[in-house]
Structures are given as structure tokens and as C-alpha cells.
Amino acid sequence: MVASPLRSFTFIISLLLISHSTLATQSNNAPTKNSQKVTVAQAQSLLFYPENKATALAQAINHAKVPAQIAAQVLNINVQLGSIVKKGQILVSLDCQDKNIYLAKQASQLAMNKAQLRLAKRNFERAVQLKKNRHIGEAELDESEVQVTIAQEQVAQTIEEQKTANLGVQRCQVLSPFDGIITARMISEGDYVNTGDALVKVLEQGNIEIEAQIPLEHMKHLRQASTYYFIHNEKKHPITIKHMVNFVNQNSHSQVVTFTINDNSNGDILAGMNGVVGWQSIRGYLPAHLLTQRHGHYGIFVIENRTESAEQLAKFITLPNAQEGRPFELAIANTQLIIVDGRHRVSNGMTVNFNVTNNQTR
């Protein structure tokens, strides 16, 4: 059976249309002649937040050398090394015999002066009556009044001396200035101590701060951080910045920063503990290997104007503060595509054909 000319013509037209469609599809899917193949990754898979550390020491805010406030012989030492003491507790008792004698003497003197004041007042009252009856003159009345004034001043002076004597007796008992622990005993019973001599050392409990030496190059990151930790034996304890000392140590090129402990109710942190202060940056960093140099400037390549097509333009972002071999800070959207492989073959504005990867080593 012979095919009709019309049917043969229709068959040939169909073949031509199919061939044209196939070629058009292949042309759209193939990269252009000048495009480069690259591999990209989303910024969120590359960004990391570095943790910085600096050596630190936990230390008590108060570590007092408790002194003798009078010169006397030591009678009793009521504490030992490591004793836990309360504020106002007697630590050392000094010989107080001379102080007690002086206090008793002042008490007796006060009683005598008060008696003399009472007598002077009665004499003055009698002098006033005698003056009214014209039995004495103005001079005798004035003399009687002066005696009252003298007696009053003697009473006031003796009261002050009695206060001093009483203070001396109180100072025979050396008291703890705060709740704490005895860390040193500098005297023995029977020793004679002078005013100002240190007797014992008391370390205040529960009032501890963390002191760290922060290198100058890390101070910027420290200020930017939101959370801080004191790390001891691999355990993290939350802390808060207390004070930054505005002084640079020339030897270590660092600043002293003190921190308060957020919660030390269980006593995990003791004065004298060594550790490190750690803080994590709140700003994202990209790894150093992504840096590319173009025209004397460091930067990175990203994909510009992303659409459904696999071909896009490479855009070079200059990073003025970036340094070779060091991670760099960059504020960038998490979904931004960054060229990670093939970046050395592209230039700004070049058409690229990319594949997306999520497995990146930071």
C-alpha cells in the first residue's frame, strides 16, 4: 500500500518540530561559552561564632589582716587555721588588766565630779539668796557661778575619758570583721603585740569576684559578647562583667576585667581557683579560606540576583578589614549564596553556573 503524499509531508514536518524542540532544550540547559562552573553554599552553613578565652582567677573581695588595736599581751587565740567564723566573733583575747583598772578609775572620777557639781549648784543657789538679802556682793555670787561651770566641765571631760577607757577595754577582744574563714595565724599565746600588728587573716566567704587579664585585641569581642563564663575543671559558671579597669599592662598588653558570679550558692567556686573566662561572639564569622584577592583587595564572591535559572552573576564583596589566614566578621543574610569552590577562576560580574552544597568545613 502506497502512502499518500499528504501523509508523508505531515510526518516529515513532525520530525522537524521534535528535532528543533530537543535542540532548544539542550541549548537552554548547557552553560554559555564564557560562564564558569562553581560550587556555592548558603551563608548559614558557613558562619560560625568563635569563643574567646583568657586566664582568670577567683579571688575574695575582702581578705583582711585583722590587727591589734592596743598594745598588750596575747591571752587566748580562739581560732585555728581553717576555722569558720561569724561577723563579731571573738578571734583573739588580749590582756586587759590595765584597761580595766583605768576604766574603773574613770568611773570613780566621774562619780566624784558629779558630787562636786551637785555641791557647786547648791552653793550657787544659797549665794543667790544671800545676794537678795544683801549679805554678799556681786563678786561672791560670780565666784559661786564660776564653780558650777567648772564642775560641769569636769563632769563632761570625765565622761569622755570614760568612753576612751571603755573603748580600750572593748579592744582587748579582737573581733571578726565579717563572716569568713581563717587563712593565717600570725601570733601565739603569750606574745606581746603592738598597736597595728596583724594577728590573724580572715577571708570573707560568699563575696568572690573573677579577675581576668584580657588581651587588648580581644577587648572589642568581649564588649560585643552577651554571655560570659568562668570555666574551671571543664565546668562553666555564668558570670557578668563588673568593671573594666582603664589601664593597660605594658608587659602583657592586656586590661584587667572583673566579673561577678551569677550564682555561687552551692560554693562551687572558691577563692584562689584558677581557670579561664570564656565568651562567645554574637557576630558571625566566615572561615579564612574563603578570602580571595582581587586588585589588591581581599573579599569574597557571592551570587547576585538569584532566580530559578542555574546561571547567575558573581559579585565580589570587598572586605577592607580582612586579613589573610584569619577568619573575618561579616554581616550577611543566612540565605545568601557564597562561592566556595571555583572562586579563583571568576571575576566580578562574570556569569557562573553553580551547584549548591551544604557540607562545608568551617
C-alpha positions as CSV (number, residue, x, y, z in Angstrom):
1,M,0.0,0.0,0.0
2,V,1.5,3.3,-1.1
3,A,1.4,6.2,1.4
4,S,-0.3,9.4,0.1
5,P,1.8,12.4,-0.5
6,L,-0.1,14.4,2.2
7,R,0.6,11.8,4.9
8,S,4.3,11.7,4.1
9,F,4.6,15.5,4.2
10,T,2.9,15.6,7.7
11,F,5.3,13.0,9.0
12,I,8.4,15.0,7.8
13,I,7.1,18.2,9.5
14,S,6.6,16.4,12.8
15,L,10.2,15.1,12.8
16,L,11.5,18.6,12.2
17,L,9.5,20.1,15.0
18,I,10.7,17.4,17.5
19,S,14.3,18.0,16.5
20,H,14.0,21.7,16.9
21,S,12.5,21.3,20.4
22,T,15.2,19.0,21.5
23,L,18.0,21.3,20.4
24,A,16.3,24.3,22.1
25,T,16.1,22.4,25.4
26,Q,19.8,21.3,25.2
27,S,20.8,24.9,24.4
28,N,18.9,26.3,27.4
29,N,20.4,23.7,29.8
30,A,24.0,24.0,28.7
31,P,26.3,26.7,30.1
32,T,27.2,29.6,28.0
33,K,30.6,29.7,26.4
34,N,32.0,32.3,28.9
35,S,30.4,31.0,32.1
36,Q,32.3,29.2,34.9
37,K,31.2,26.3,36.9
38,V,31.3,27.0,40.7
39,T,30.1,25.4,43.9
40,V,28.2,27.6,46.3
41,A,26.8,27.2,49.9
42,Q,24.4,29.2,52.0
43,A,26.0,31.6,54.4
44,Q,24.3,29.9,57.4
45,S,26.2,26.7,56.7
46,L,29.5,28.6,56.7
47,L,29.0,31.2,59.5
48,F,30.4,30.3,63.0
49,Y,30.6,32.2,66.3
50,P,34.1,32.0,67.8
51,E,34.7,31.5,71.5
52,N,37.5,33.5,73.1
53,K,39.2,32.7,76.4
54,A,41.5,34.4,78.8
55,T,43.2,33.2,82.0
56,A,41.4,34.2,85.2
57,L,41.5,33.9,89.0
58,A,38.7,33.7,91.5
59,Q,39.5,35.9,94.5
60,A,37.8,37.1,97.6
61,I,37.0,40.8,97.6
62,N,37.9,41.1,101.3
63,H,40.9,39.2,102.8
64,A,41.7,41.1,105.9
65,K,44.7,41.1,108.2
66,V,43.0,41.7,111.5
67,P,45.2,43.9,113.6
68,A,45.6,44.6,117.3
69,Q,44.2,48.0,118.2
70,I,46.0,48.2,121.5
71,A,49.5,47.1,122.7
72,A,49.1,44.1,125.0
73,Q,50.0,40.5,125.7
74,V,48.0,37.8,123.9
75,L,46.0,35.8,126.4
76,N,43.9,33.5,124.1
77,I,43.6,32.7,120.5
78,N,40.1,31.3,119.9
79,V,40.5,30.2,116.3
80,Q,42.7,27.9,114.2
81,L,43.7,27.8,110.6
82,G,40.6,27.0,108.6
83,S,38.1,27.9,111.3
84,I,34.8,29.3,110.1
85,V,33.9,32.5,111.9
86,K,30.9,34.8,112.0
87,K,31.0,38.6,112.0
88,G,31.7,39.9,115.5
89,Q,33.0,36.6,116.8
90,I,36.0,36.9,119.2
91,L,39.2,35.8,117.4
92,V,41.9,36.8,120.0
93,S,41.7,37.9,123.6
94,L,44.4,40.4,124.9
95,D,45.5,41.1,128.4
96,C,43.2,43.8,129.6
97,Q,44.1,44.4,133.3
98,D,45.5,47.9,132.9
99,K,42.5,48.9,130.7
100,N,40.0,47.6,133.3
101,I,41.8,49.4,136.1
102,Y,41.8,52.7,134.1
103,L,38.1,52.2,133.3
104,A,37.3,51.7,137.0
105,K,39.3,54.8,137.9
106,Q,37.4,56.9,135.4
107,A,34.1,55.6,136.8
108,S,35.2,56.7,140.3
109,Q,36.4,60.0,139.0
110,L,33.0,60.6,137.3
111,A,31.1,59.9,140.5
112,M,33.3,62.3,142.4
113,N,32.9,65.0,139.8
114,K,29.2,64.7,139.8
115,A,29.2,65.1,143.6
116,Q,31.2,68.2,143.2
117,L,28.8,69.5,140.6
118,R,25.8,69.0,142.9
119,L,27.7,70.8,145.7
120,A,28.5,73.7,143.5
121,K,24.9,74.1,142.3
122,R,23.7,74.2,146.0
123,N,26.3,76.8,146.9
124,F,25.2,78.9,143.9
125,E,21.5,78.7,145.0
126,R,22.5,79.8,148.5
127,A,24.6,82.6,147.1
128,V,21.6,83.8,145.1
129,Q,19.5,84.1,148.3
130,L,22.3,85.8,150.2
131,K,22.7,88.3,147.4
132,K,19.0,89.1,147.6
133,N,19.3,89.7,151.3
134,R,22.4,91.8,150.7
135,H,24.6,89.6,152.8
136,I,27.2,89.1,149.9
137,G,28.2,91.2,147.0
138,E,28.3,90.6,143.2
139,A,31.9,89.1,143.4
140,E,30.9,86.3,145.7
141,L,27.9,85.4,143.6
142,D,30.0,85.4,140.4
143,E,32.6,83.1,142.1
144,S,29.8,80.7,143.1
145,E,28.6,80.6,139.5
146,V,32.0,80.0,138.1
147,Q,32.4,77.0,140.4
148,V,29.3,75.5,138.9
149,T,30.7,75.9,135.4
150,I,34.0,74.4,136.3
151,A,32.2,71.4,137.9
152,Q,30.1,70.9,134.8
153,E,33.2,70.9,132.5
154,Q,35.0,68.4,134.8
155,V,32.0,66.0,134.6
156,A,31.9,66.3,130.7
157,Q,35.6,65.7,130.5
158,T,35.5,62.7,132.7
159,I,32.6,61.2,130.6
160,E,34.8,61.5,127.5
161,E,37.7,59.9,129.3
162,Q,35.4,57.1,130.5
163,K,34.3,56.5,126.9
164,T,38.0,56.2,125.8
165,A,38.7,53.8,128.7
166,N,35.7,51.7,127.8
167,L,36.8,51.6,124.1
168,G,40.2,50.3,125.3
169,V,38.5,47.5,127.2
170,Q,36.5,46.6,124.1
171,R,39.6,46.4,122.0
172,C,41.0,43.7,124.3
173,Q,38.7,41.4,122.3
174,V,39.7,41.2,118.7
175,L,36.6,40.6,116.6
176,S,36.0,39.2,113.1
177,P,35.0,42.0,110.6
178,F,32.8,39.7,108.6
179,D,31.7,36.1,108.0
180,G,34.7,34.1,106.7
181,I,37.4,31.6,107.2
182,I,40.7,31.9,109.0
183,T,43.5,31.6,106.5
184,A,46.5,32.5,108.7
185,R,47.6,32.9,112.3
186,M,50.5,35.3,112.8
187,I,50.8,35.2,116.6
188,S,50.9,32.7,119.5
189,E,49.5,32.9,123.0
190,G,51.9,34.8,125.3
191,D,53.2,37.1,122.5
192,Y,53.3,40.8,123.1
193,V,51.8,42.7,120.2
194,N,51.8,46.4,119.4
195,T,49.1,48.6,118.0
196,G,48.6,47.7,114.3
197,D,50.3,44.3,114.4
198,A,48.4,41.7,112.3
199,L,47.1,38.8,114.4
200,V,45.1,36.6,112.0
201,K,43.9,36.7,108.4
202,V,40.2,36.3,107.6
203,L,38.9,35.6,104.1
204,E,35.4,36.7,103.5
205,Q,33.1,33.9,102.3
206,G,30.5,34.3,99.6
207,N,31.9,37.6,98.3
208,I,34.1,36.4,95.4
209,E,34.8,38.0,92.1
210,I,36.6,36.8,89.0
211,E,39.6,38.7,87.7
212,A,40.9,38.2,84.2
213,Q,43.7,39.6,82.1
214,I,42.1,40.3,78.7
215,P,44.5,40.8,75.7
216,L,43.9,44.2,74.0
217,E,43.0,42.6,70.7
218,H,40.2,40.7,72.4
219,M,38.6,43.6,74.2
220,K,36.3,44.5,71.2
221,H,34.9,41.0,71.1
222,L,34.5,41.0,74.9
223,R,32.3,44.1,74.8
224,Q,30.2,42.7,71.9
225,A,29.5,39.4,73.7
226,S,26.3,38.7,75.5
227,T,27.2,35.8,77.7
228,Y,30.3,35.1,79.8
229,Y,31.6,32.0,81.7
230,F,34.2,31.2,84.3
231,I,35.5,27.8,83.3
232,H,37.1,25.6,86.0
233,N,37.7,21.8,85.5
234,E,35.7,22.0,82.3
235,K,32.6,23.3,84.1
236,K,31.1,26.6,83.1
237,H,29.8,29.1,85.6
238,P,27.8,32.1,84.3
239,I,29.3,35.4,85.2
240,T,28.6,39.1,84.5
241,I,31.1,41.9,83.8
242,K,31.5,44.1,86.9
243,H,34.3,46.5,85.9
244,M,36.8,47.2,83.2
245,V,39.9,48.7,84.5
246,N,41.0,51.6,82.2
247,F,44.7,50.8,82.4
248,V,46.9,48.8,80.1
249,N,49.5,46.5,81.5
250,Q,52.6,47.2,79.3
251,N,54.2,43.8,79.9
252,S,51.2,41.7,78.9
253,H,49.4,44.3,76.7
254,S,46.2,43.5,78.5
255,Q,43.5,45.0,80.6
256,V,42.1,43.8,83.9
257,V,38.4,43.0,83.8
258,T,36.4,41.8,86.9
259,F,33.3,39.7,86.9
260,T,30.6,38.9,89.4
261,I,29.4,35.3,89.8
262,N,25.7,34.9,88.9
263,D,25.1,32.1,91.3
264,N,27.6,30.6,93.8
265,S,25.1,29.5,96.4
266,N,26.5,25.9,96.4
267,G,30.0,27.1,96.9
268,D,31.5,25.5,93.7
269,I,33.8,28.5,93.2
270,L,36.3,29.1,95.9
271,A,38.8,31.9,96.3
272,G,42.1,31.1,94.8
273,M,40.7,28.9,92.0
274,N,42.5,29.3,88.6
275,G,40.5,29.0,85.4
276,V,39.6,30.8,82.3
277,V,37.0,33.3,81.3
278,G,35.2,32.4,78.1
279,W,32.8,34.4,75.9
280,Q,31.2,33.7,72.6
281,S,30.9,36.4,69.9
282,I,27.3,37.4,68.9
283,R,28.6,38.3,65.4
284,G,29.1,35.7,62.7
285,Y,32.5,35.0,61.2
286,L,33.4,33.2,57.9
287,P,36.4,30.9,57.6
288,A,39.7,32.4,56.3
289,H,39.9,30.1,53.3
290,L,37.0,31.9,51.6
291,L,39.1,35.0,51.1
292,T,40.0,35.9,47.6
293,Q,42.2,38.8,46.4
294,R,41.2,41.0,43.5
295,H,43.0,44.2,42.5
296,G,44.9,44.3,45.8
297,H,41.8,43.9,48.0
298,Y,40.5,40.9,50.0
299,G,36.9,39.9,49.7
300,I,34.5,37.1,48.8
301,F,32.4,36.1,45.9
302,V,28.6,35.8,46.2
303,I,25.8,35.0,43.8
304,E,23.9,38.1,42.7
305,N,20.2,38.3,41.7
306,R,19.4,34.6,42.2
307,T,16.5,33.3,40.1
308,E,15.2,29.9,39.0
309,S,17.9,29.7,36.4
310,A,21.2,27.9,37.2
311,E,23.2,30.8,35.6
312,Q,23.8,33.9,37.7
313,L,26.4,36.7,38.1
314,A,29.3,36.5,40.5
315,K,29.7,39.6,42.7
316,F,32.9,40.5,44.6
317,I,32.3,42.0,48.1
318,T,35.4,43.9,49.3
319,L,36.3,43.4,53.0
320,P,38.7,46.2,54.0
321,N,39.5,44.8,57.4
322,A,40.0,41.2,56.4
323,Q,43.5,39.7,57.0
324,E,44.9,36.7,55.2
325,G,44.8,33.5,57.2
326,R,42.3,34.8,59.7
327,P,38.5,34.4,60.0
328,F,36.6,37.6,59.2
329,E,33.5,39.2,60.5
330,L,30.7,39.8,58.0
331,A,27.0,40.8,58.4
332,I,25.3,38.7,55.7
333,A,21.9,37.1,55.2
334,N,21.7,33.4,56.1
335,T,20.4,32.5,52.7
336,Q,23.0,34.4,50.7
337,L,24.9,32.0,48.4
338,I,28.7,32.2,48.7
339,I,31.0,30.8,46.1
340,V,33.2,28.2,47.9
341,D,34.8,26.3,45.0
342,G,35.9,27.8,41.7
343,R,36.1,31.3,43.1
344,H,39.7,31.8,41.9
345,R,38.5,31.4,38.3
346,V,35.8,34.1,38.4
347,S,35.8,37.9,38.3
348,N,33.3,40.5,39.4
349,G,30.2,40.4,37.1
350,M,31.1,37.1,35.4
351,T,28.3,34.7,34.6
352,V,28.6,31.5,36.6
353,N,26.8,28.1,36.6
354,F,26.6,26.8,40.2
355,N,25.8,23.7,42.2
356,V,24.7,24.1,45.9
357,T,26.5,22.1,48.6
358,N,25.6,22.0,52.3
359,N,28.7,20.1,53.5
360,Q,31.2,22.8,54.3
361,T,34.2,22.6,56.7
362,R,34.3,25.8,58.8
